[in-house]
Amino acid sequence: MPPLKVETLHDNVAGIARAVAILRDGGLLALPTETVYGLAADARNNTAVARIFEAKGRPTFNPLIVHVLSVEAAAELVDFSDTARTLAEAFWPGPMTLVLPSRGNVADLVSGGLDTLAVRVPAHSLARKVLAEFGGPIAAPSANPSGQISPTLAQHVLDGLEGRIDAVLDGGACGVGLESTILAPGPDGVRLLREGGISREAVEARVGPVVADLTPGRVEAPGQMERHYAPRTKVLLGGDAQAGEVTVGFGATPGELSLSEDGDLVDAAARLFAVLHGADALATSRGAPAIRVAAVPEVGLGRAINDRLRRAAT
């Protein structure tokens, strides 16, 4: 297939109509969510879903998250337990994904060969407008080449997927900046499959202790592969900076760029991928051997930030 000319669409009637038309025609649309930009396709269309994997260079055993407009829409795709309902009522719309038994109403490729499906109700107003007009489920992993830094701006999408997708719907910067927290409620309790935009503490306040299962023997959800979210330049975590390295600070630890000069974990989460994109560009421009990132506390959203950084450094 020849390279596609990527359209840039905006938050207006014409932009949303064109976005929905692309989805209905089996095309690929990058759209903003509160977490990161997603690469969206009709979750019921096998060919469209296959194009997601092709555009990203993503292994087909790595399942996708399906985005829907409401809990009721999710219930058409998965079976809810009482615990799952409790979590949905507490955190949807928002940056939480639930992995639940699938009803088989989406394309086979979406689930990566599993009998479960990852579903989410996004909070971003523009994503919700598209979902409402489209009227169906949308499969949407992060809109970047597989394993690389997730996009939080439309330009990040274009930098990574230019020529491979049909359009990007520009909604500005993503507010949360980290992918969703992924939870798998089951008969033996709730497993945490990916740290994300909702802290472990917030989840446990609703349903009690969760069991972290972040890098299991088999991939059950996005973000569980050992190497992920990685820039082109080697990433080092903590320690003293060496000559020539690009430094990323946090709090009292200075750097050429900073996740948050005030040590604010919410700000650091929102800025993480944009800072990594900037650090990678700076390192590439001057031939730096590595990007060294200051230590981030392993509490609250700090766990999700450190999860991304550790996978980037693998």
HULINFEN-V268733 format. One record per helix or strand of 3 or more residues. SS is the DSSP state (2 for helix, 1 for strand). FROM is the first residue (numbers start at 0). LEN is the number of residues. If there is no record, write none. Layout:
BEGIN
ss | from | len
SS | FROM | LEN
SS | FROM | LEN
END
This chain:
BEGIN
ss | from | len
1 | 6 | 3
2 | 12 | 12
1 | 28 | 4
1 | 36 | 6
2 | 45 | 11
1 | 64 | 4
2 | 70 | 5
2 | 81 | 10
1 | 95 | 7
2 | 107 | 4
1 | 115 | 6
2 | 124 | 10
1 | 137 | 5
2 | 153 | 8
1 | 166 | 3
1 | 180 | 6
1 | 188 | 6
2 | 199 | 8
1 | 209 | 3
1 | 234 | 3
1 | 245 | 5
2 | 264 | 22
1 | 290 | 3
2 | 300 | 13
END
